[in-house]
Amino acid sequence: MLWVPREVEADMDQQERERVLLDPTSERSLPVRERLPRLASLAGQTVGLLDISKPRGDLFLDRLAEQLEARGAKTRRYRKPTFTKPAPADLRRQIAAECSAVVEALAD
């Protein structure tokens, strides 16, 4: 059973209570962002590999870099100072300026 705030639960029937999923970010209205088109090919593209500073994320990115480079992509490595906060704005801008795509490593 998921926890639902009382003010929300009061307006729900039993079936709705069983289907509620809560967003851990506590955002009331989610931003709508248009998806960027997929890259037609990885060949010649620069892919950013963002390590969020969790244990073993670097090991995952090492293997991923091998796979991407075997497909003709160039890779650039980046690292967040801590996994507990979003990447700093300067780092996000740098990645956007230097890369065609980015992969964020979530690992433990």
Legacy VTK file of the C-alpha trace (Angstrom):
# vtk DataFile Version 3.0
C-alpha trace
ASCII
DATASET POLYDATA
POINTS 108 float
0.000 0.000 0.000
1.329 3.407 -0.934
1.121 6.397 1.339
-1.280 9.035 0.065
-1.765 12.451 1.685
-5.108 12.675 3.490
-6.324 15.607 1.417
-5.788 13.530 -1.741
-7.144 10.297 -0.276
-10.403 11.959 0.746
-11.283 12.550 -2.913
-10.448 9.021 -4.067
-12.488 5.836 -4.222
-10.953 2.487 -3.186
-9.946 1.525 -6.723
-8.133 4.838 -7.233
-6.265 4.437 -3.932
-4.812 1.168 -5.186
-3.425 2.770 -8.375
-1.731 5.858 -6.995
1.991 6.276 -7.563
3.736 9.193 -5.948
6.548 11.157 -7.521
9.392 11.305 -4.964
10.321 14.783 -6.196
6.963 16.080 -4.941
6.340 18.065 -8.089
2.689 19.000 -8.395
2.689 19.483 -12.163
5.303 17.811 -14.276
7.053 19.875 -16.917
6.285 18.799 -20.466
9.362 18.625 -22.633
9.457 17.620 -26.252
11.818 14.725 -26.913
14.768 15.355 -29.152
15.028 13.133 -32.232
17.233 10.063 -31.982
20.648 10.188 -33.574
20.586 8.482 -36.968
23.956 6.873 -36.185
26.571 6.901 -33.446
29.409 7.081 -35.976
31.258 10.351 -35.571
29.030 11.523 -32.722
30.330 12.590 -29.319
28.529 10.895 -26.439
28.924 12.283 -22.944
29.174 9.740 -20.132
28.065 11.283 -16.850
29.161 9.545 -13.659
26.858 10.634 -10.835
29.460 9.668 -8.206
27.815 6.486 -6.968
29.968 3.410 -6.382
30.745 1.352 -9.491
29.192 3.840 -11.922
32.636 4.329 -13.418
32.891 0.589 -14.134
29.615 0.675 -16.033
30.746 3.714 -18.018
34.093 2.061 -18.847
32.269 -0.841 -20.521
29.769 1.456 -22.192
32.591 3.603 -23.592
34.124 0.482 -25.161
30.805 -0.417 -26.804
30.140 3.101 -28.073
33.651 3.540 -29.438
33.381 0.179 -31.232
30.353 1.680 -33.019
32.309 4.742 -34.120
31.316 7.216 -31.410
33.715 9.411 -29.481
33.139 9.558 -25.728
33.777 12.265 -23.156
33.653 11.620 -19.429
32.042 13.884 -16.834
31.439 13.480 -13.120
28.956 15.118 -10.771
30.411 16.267 -7.443
27.754 14.277 -5.546
24.878 11.964 -6.408
22.591 13.688 -3.895
22.073 16.819 -5.999
21.427 17.608 -9.654
24.446 18.260 -11.844
25.607 21.868 -11.553
24.299 24.185 -14.275
27.820 24.830 -15.606
28.404 21.094 -16.034
25.057 20.644 -17.808
25.866 23.501 -20.188
29.327 22.063 -20.873
27.885 18.640 -21.705
25.227 20.189 -23.975
27.876 22.207 -25.828
30.353 19.334 -26.261
28.118 16.308 -26.881
25.421 15.068 -29.248
24.002 12.713 -26.591
24.596 11.837 -22.956
24.295 8.711 -20.816
23.978 9.078 -17.060
25.294 6.160 -14.997
23.163 5.065 -12.078
24.917 2.277 -10.204
25.790 0.857 -6.805
LINES 1 109
108 0 1 2 3 4 5 6 7 8 9 10 11 12 13 14 15 16 17 18 19 20 21 22 23 24 25 26 27 28 29 30 31 32 33 34 35 36 37 38 39 40 41 42 43 44 45 46 47 48 49 50 51 52 53 54 55 56 57 58 59 60 61 62 63 64 65 66 67 68 69 70 71 72 73 74 75 76 77 78 79 80 81 82 83 84 85 86 87 88 89 90 91 92 93 94 95 96 97 98 99 100 101 102 103 104 105 106 107
